[in-house]
Amino acid sequence: MRSHPPAPFAYKVVVTILLVPTLLLTRRHWRGRDNIPSQGGFVAAVNHISNLDFLAAVHLLTIWAGPPKVLVKDSLMRLPLLGAILKAMGLIEVKRGTAQAGASLTQAAKALQAGECVMIYPEGTLTHDPDLWPMRGRPGAVRLALQTGAPLVPIAQWGAHRILPPRSRLPRLWPPKPVNFIVGQPLDLSDFATWEDQAAAATEGTKRLMATITAMEAELRGESPPDEPYNQFAEDPK
């Protein structure tokens, strides 16, 4: 049994409340429990296909690894009710594009040192790929793993979009939908650990991470992914 630090009371309350609809609305198929580190902190990197997949991923990690510390966009933290709930849960606010952007990784590193699971969406947002394949990733997850030495565990998911399509506010609640996960083996980043250029190491490591997640999603879907991932960082051709 994996040991982990106790979760804040508010976290336990919210997860307990949300567990009921998650159980009712999904048919869960999870694989790869043995790939969860048996002790110590680790980074869980998950693809992002629906605003509902946050609940599905937290459900899996809570059962298998203990309640994860999730990196959350600051725009969500500013919402009146939801923001208060997320802060009470002890989640980590990410202020992208500001001078405080690095503070989130510092908080995440402290959580890892305390033996917690830190969950990150490496794409940084819902996928823009029209077929919901993983996009190019941001380097935060790999940078965090390289800086702390914590295992980086890739996780692929597929199915939550059937309940709540991306960027939709109208859920399809019934009948229950299959939601599938594969937890992969911790990613080998040892060849990047000695690079002097840490930014380049994080960039190349992120390519490896996203390729691994994409291959696992292809297995879940029984389909072939695109030759190149969607580049959300490219300039709008318009």
Contacts in CASP RR format, 6 or more apart in sequence:
PFRMAT RR
TARGET T0000
AUTHOR 0000-0000-0000
METHOD contacts of the structure
MODEL  1
MRSHPPAPFAYKVVVTILLVPTLLLTRRHWRGRDNIPSQGGFVAAVNHIS
NLDFLAAVHLLTIWAGPPKVLVKDSLMRLPLLGAILKAMGLIEVKRGTAQ
AGASLTQAAKALQAGECVMIYPEGTLTHDPDLWPMRGRPGAVRLALQTGA
PLVPIAQWGAHRILPPRSRLPRLWPPKPVNFIVGQPLDLSDFATWEDQAA
AATEGTKRLMATITAMEAELRGESPPDEPYNQFAEDPK
2 36 0 8 1.000
2 37 0 8 1.000
2 38 0 8 1.000
2 39 0 8 1.000
2 64 0 8 1.000
2 65 0 8 1.000
2 66 0 8 1.000
3 39 0 8 1.000
4 65 0 8 1.000
4 66 0 8 1.000
4 67 0 8 1.000
4 115 0 8 1.000
4 116 0 8 1.000
4 117 0 8 1.000
5 114 0 8 1.000
5 115 0 8 1.000
5 116 0 8 1.000
7 15 0 8 1.000
7 66 0 8 1.000
7 67 0 8 1.000
8 88 0 8 1.000
8 89 0 8 1.000
8 90 0 8 1.000
10 85 0 8 1.000
10 88 0 8 1.000
10 89 0 8 1.000
10 90 0 8 1.000
11 67 0 8 1.000
11 88 0 8 1.000
11 89 0 8 1.000
11 90 0 8 1.000
12 67 0 8 1.000
14 85 0 8 1.000
14 88 0 8 1.000
14 89 0 8 1.000
15 58 0 8 1.000
15 59 0 8 1.000
15 62 0 8 1.000
15 67 0 8 1.000
18 55 0 8 1.000
19 59 0 8 1.000
22 55 0 8 1.000
22 56 0 8 1.000
22 59 0 8 1.000
24 176 0 8 1.000
25 163 0 8 1.000
25 173 0 8 1.000
25 174 0 8 1.000
25 176 0 8 1.000
25 177 0 8 1.000
26 56 0 8 1.000
26 160 0 8 1.000
26 163 0 8 1.000
26 176 0 8 1.000
26 177 0 8 1.000
26 178 0 8 1.000
26 179 0 8 1.000
27 176 0 8 1.000
27 177 0 8 1.000
27 178 0 8 1.000
27 179 0 8 1.000
28 56 0 8 1.000
28 59 0 8 1.000
28 60 0 8 1.000
28 178 0 8 1.000
28 179 0 8 1.000
28 180 0 8 1.000
28 181 0 8 1.000
29 178 0 8 1.000
29 179 0 8 1.000
29 180 0 8 1.000
29 181 0 8 1.000
30 60 0 8 1.000
30 64 0 8 1.000
30 180 0 8 1.000
30 181 0 8 1.000
30 183 0 8 1.000
31 180 0 8 1.000
31 181 0 8 1.000
31 182 0 8 1.000
31 183 0 8 1.000
32 182 0 8 1.000
32 183 0 8 1.000
32 184 0 8 1.000
33 64 0 8 1.000
33 183 0 8 1.000
35 153 0 8 1.000
35 183 0 8 1.000
35 184 0 8 1.000
35 185 0 8 1.000
35 186 0 8 1.000
36 42 0 8 1.000
36 64 0 8 1.000
36 65 0 8 1.000
36 153 0 8 1.000
36 183 0 8 1.000
37 65 0 8 1.000
37 151 0 8 1.000
37 153 0 8 1.000
37 186 0 8 1.000
39 115 0 8 1.000
40 112 0 8 1.000
40 115 0 8 1.000
40 150 0 8 1.000
41 111 0 8 1.000
41 112 0 8 1.000
41 113 0 8 1.000
41 114 0 8 1.000
41 115 0 8 1.000
41 116 0 8 1.000
41 117 0 8 1.000
41 118 0 8 1.000
41 150 0 8 1.000
41 151 0 8 1.000
42 65 0 8 1.000
42 112 0 8 1.000
42 117 0 8 1.000
42 118 0 8 1.000
42 150 0 8 1.000
42 151 0 8 1.000
42 152 0 8 1.000
42 153 0 8 1.000
42 186 0 8 1.000
43 108 0 8 1.000
43 112 0 8 1.000
43 117 0 8 1.000
43 118 0 8 1.000
43 119 0 8 1.000
43 120 0 8 1.000
43 141 0 8 1.000
43 144 0 8 1.000
43 145 0 8 1.000
43 150 0 8 1.000
43 151 0 8 1.000
43 152 0 8 1.000
43 153 0 8 1.000
44 57 0 8 1.000
44 61 0 8 1.000
44 65 0 8 1.000
44 68 0 8 1.000
44 117 0 8 1.000
44 118 0 8 1.000
44 119 0 8 1.000
44 120 0 8 1.000
44 153 0 8 1.000
44 155 0 8 1.000
45 120 0 8 1.000
45 121 0 8 1.000
45 122 0 8 1.000
45 141 0 8 1.000
45 152 0 8 1.000
45 153 0 8 1.000
45 154 0 8 1.000
45 155 0 8 1.000
45 209 0 8 1.000
45 213 0 8 1.000
46 53 0 8 1.000
46 57 0 8 1.000
46 119 0 8 1.000
46 120 0 8 1.000
46 121 0 8 1.000
46 122 0 8 1.000
46 155 0 8 1.000
46 156 0 8 1.000
46 157 0 8 1.000
46 213 0 8 1.000
47 121 0 8 1.000
47 122 0 8 1.000
47 123 0 8 1.000
47 127 0 8 1.000
47 134 0 8 1.000
47 155 0 8 1.000
47 156 0 8 1.000
47 157 0 8 1.000
47 213 0 8 1.000
47 214 0 8 1.000
47 217 0 8 1.000
48 121 0 8 1.000
48 123 0 8 1.000
48 124 0 8 1.000
48 125 0 8 1.000
48 126 0 8 1.000
48 127 0 8 1.000
49 126 0 8 1.000
49 127 0 8 1.000
49 132 0 8 1.000
49 157 0 8 1.000
49 158 0 8 1.000
49 159 0 8 1.000
49 160 0 8 1.000
49 161 0 8 1.000
49 166 0 8 1.000
50 126 0 8 1.000
50 159 0 8 1.000
50 160 0 8 1.000
50 161 0 8 1.000
50 163 0 8 1.000
50 164 0 8 1.000
50 165 0 8 1.000
50 166 0 8 1.000
51 126 0 8 1.000
51 164 0 8 1.000
51 166 0 8 1.000
52 160 0 8 1.000
52 161 0 8 1.000
52 163 0 8 1.000
52 164 0 8 1.000
52 171 0 8 1.000
53 157 0 8 1.000
53 159 0 8 1.000
53 160 0 8 1.000
53 161 0 8 1.000
53 179 0 8 1.000
54 70 0 8 1.000
55 160 0 8 1.000
56 157 0 8 1.000
56 160 0 8 1.000
56 179 0 8 1.000
56 181 0 8 1.000
57 119 0 8 1.000
57 155 0 8 1.000
57 157 0 8 1.000
57 181 0 8 1.000
58 67 0 8 1.000
58 68 0 8 1.000
58 70 0 8 1.000
58 119 0 8 1.000
60 155 0 8 1.000
60 181 0 8 1.000
60 183 0 8 1.000
61 67 0 8 1.000
61 68 0 8 1.000
61 117 0 8 1.000
61 119 0 8 1.000
62 68 0 8 1.000
64 183 0 8 1.000
65 117 0 8 1.000
66 117 0 8 1.000
67 117 0 8 1.000
68 116 0 8 1.000
68 117 0 8 1.000
68 118 0 8 1.000
68 119 0 8 1.000
69 90 0 8 1.000
69 91 0 8 1.000
69 92 0 8 1.000
69 107 0 8 1.000
69 108 0 8 1.000
69 111 0 8 1.000
69 116 0 8 1.000
69 117 0 8 1.000
69 118 0 8 1.000
69 119 0 8 1.000
70 91 0 8 1.000
70 92 0 8 1.000
70 118 0 8 1.000
70 119 0 8 1.000
70 120 0 8 1.000
71 91 0 8 1.000
71 92 0 8 1.000
71 94 0 8 1.000
71 104 0 8 1.000
71 108 0 8 1.000
71 118 0 8 1.000
71 119 0 8 1.000
71 120 0 8 1.000
71 121 0 8 1.000
72 86 0 8 1.000
72 91 0 8 1.000
72 92 0 8 1.000
72 93 0 8 1.000
72 94 0 8 1.000
73 94 0 8 1.000
73 96 0 8 1.000
73 124 0 8 1.000
73 125 0 8 1.000
74 93 0 8 1.000
74 94 0 8 1.000
74 95 0 8 1.000
74 96 0 8 1.000
76 82 0 8 1.000
76 83 0 8 1.000
76 86 0 8 1.000
77 83 0 8 1.000
77 86 0 8 1.000
77 87 0 8 1.000
77 93 0 8 1.000
87 93 0 8 1.000
92 104 0 8 1.000
92 107 0 8 1.000
92 108 0 8 1.000
92 111 0 8 1.000
92 118 0 8 1.000
93 104 0 8 1.000
94 101 0 8 1.000
94 104 0 8 1.000
95 101 0 8 1.000
95 103 0 8 1.000
95 104 0 8 1.000
105 140 0 8 1.000
105 143 0 8 1.000
105 144 0 8 1.000
105 147 0 8 1.000
108 118 0 8 1.000
108 120 0 8 1.000
108 144 0 8 1.000
109 144 0 8 1.000
109 147 0 8 1.000
109 148 0 8 1.000
111 118 0 8 1.000
112 118 0 8 1.000
112 144 0 8 1.000
112 148 0 8 1.000
112 150 0 8 1.000
113 148 0 8 1.000
118 144 0 8 1.000
118 150 0 8 1.000
120 140 0 8 1.000
120 141 0 8 1.000
120 144 0 8 1.000
122 137 0 8 1.000
122 138 0 8 1.000
122 140 0 8 1.000
122 141 0 8 1.000
122 142 0 8 1.000
122 206 0 8 1.000
122 209 0 8 1.000
122 210 0 8 1.000
122 213 0 8 1.000
123 134 0 8 1.000
123 135 0 8 1.000
123 136 0 8 1.000
123 137 0 8 1.000
123 138 0 8 1.000
123 210 0 8 1.000
123 232 0 8 1.000
124 137 0 8 1.000
124 138 0 8 1.000
125 232 0 8 1.000
126 166 0 8 1.000
126 167 0 8 1.000
127 133 0 8 1.000
127 134 0 8 1.000
127 135 0 8 1.000
127 166 0 8 1.000
127 230 0 8 1.000
128 135 0 8 1.000
128 230 0 8 1.000
128 232 0 8 1.000
129 135 0 8 1.000
129 226 0 8 1.000
129 229 0 8 1.000
129 230 0 8 1.000
131 226 0 8 1.000
132 161 0 8 1.000
132 166 0 8 1.000
133 214 0 8 1.000
133 217 0 8 1.000
133 225 0 8 1.000
133 226 0 8 1.000
133 229 0 8 1.000
133 230 0 8 1.000
134 210 0 8 1.000
134 213 0 8 1.000
134 214 0 8 1.000
134 217 0 8 1.000
134 229 0 8 1.000
135 210 0 8 1.000
135 229 0 8 1.000
135 230 0 8 1.000
135 231 0 8 1.000
135 232 0 8 1.000
136 206 0 8 1.000
136 207 0 8 1.000
136 210 0 8 1.000
136 229 0 8 1.000
136 230 0 8 1.000
136 231 0 8 1.000
136 232 0 8 1.000
136 233 0 8 1.000
137 206 0 8 1.000
137 209 0 8 1.000
137 210 0 8 1.000
137 229 0 8 1.000
138 206 0 8 1.000
139 199 0 8 1.000
139 202 0 8 1.000
139 203 0 8 1.000
139 205 0 8 1.000
139 206 0 8 1.000
140 202 0 8 1.000
140 206 0 8 1.000
141 152 0 8 1.000
141 206 0 8 1.000
141 209 0 8 1.000
142 152 0 8 1.000
142 189 0 8 1.000
142 192 0 8 1.000
142 201 0 8 1.000
142 202 0 8 1.000
142 205 0 8 1.000
142 206 0 8 1.000
142 209 0 8 1.000
143 198 0 8 1.000
143 202 0 8 1.000
144 150 0 8 1.000
145 151 0 8 1.000
145 152 0 8 1.000
145 187 0 8 1.000
145 189 0 8 1.000
146 189 0 8 1.000
146 192 0 8 1.000
146 193 0 8 1.000
146 198 0 8 1.000
146 201 0 8 1.000
146 202 0 8 1.000
151 186 0 8 1.000
151 187 0 8 1.000
152 186 0 8 1.000
152 187 0 8 1.000
152 189 0 8 1.000
152 209 0 8 1.000
153 183 0 8 1.000
153 184 0 8 1.000
153 185 0 8 1.000
153 186 0 8 1.000
153 187 0 8 1.000
154 184 0 8 1.000
154 187 0 8 1.000
154 209 0 8 1.000
154 212 0 8 1.000
154 213 0 8 1.000
154 216 0 8 1.000
155 181 0 8 1.000
155 182 0 8 1.000
155 183 0 8 1.000
155 184 0 8 1.000
155 213 0 8 1.000
155 216 0 8 1.000
156 181 0 8 1.000
156 182 0 8 1.000
156 184 0 8 1.000
156 213 0 8 1.000
156 214 0 8 1.000
156 216 0 8 1.000
156 217 0 8 1.000
156 219 0 8 1.000
156 220 0 8 1.000
157 179 0 8 1.000
157 180 0 8 1.000
157 181 0 8 1.000
157 217 0 8 1.000
157 220 0 8 1.000
158 179 0 8 1.000
158 180 0 8 1.000
158 217 0 8 1.000
158 220 0 8 1.000
158 221 0 8 1.000
159 177 0 8 1.000
159 178 0 8 1.000
159 179 0 8 1.000
159 180 0 8 1.000
160 177 0 8 1.000
160 179 0 8 1.000
162 172 0 8 1.000
162 177 0 8 1.000
162 178 0 8 1.000
163 171 0 8 1.000
163 172 0 8 1.000
163 173 0 8 1.000
163 177 0 8 1.000
163 179 0 8 1.000
164 170 0 8 1.000
164 171 0 8 1.000
164 172 0 8 1.000
165 172 0 8 1.000
180 220 0 8 1.000
182 216 0 8 1.000
182 219 0 8 1.000
182 220 0 8 1.000
184 212 0 8 1.000
184 216 0 8 1.000
187 205 0 8 1.000
187 208 0 8 1.000
187 209 0 8 1.000
187 212 0 8 1.000
189 205 0 8 1.000
189 208 0 8 1.000
192 201 0 8 1.000
192 202 0 8 1.000
192 204 0 8 1.000
192 205 0 8 1.000
193 201 0 8 1.000
195 201 0 8 1.000
210 229 0 8 1.000
214 225 0 8 1.000
214 229 0 8 1.000
215 225 0 8 1.000
217 225 0 8 1.000
218 224 0 8 1.000
218 225 0 8 1.000
END
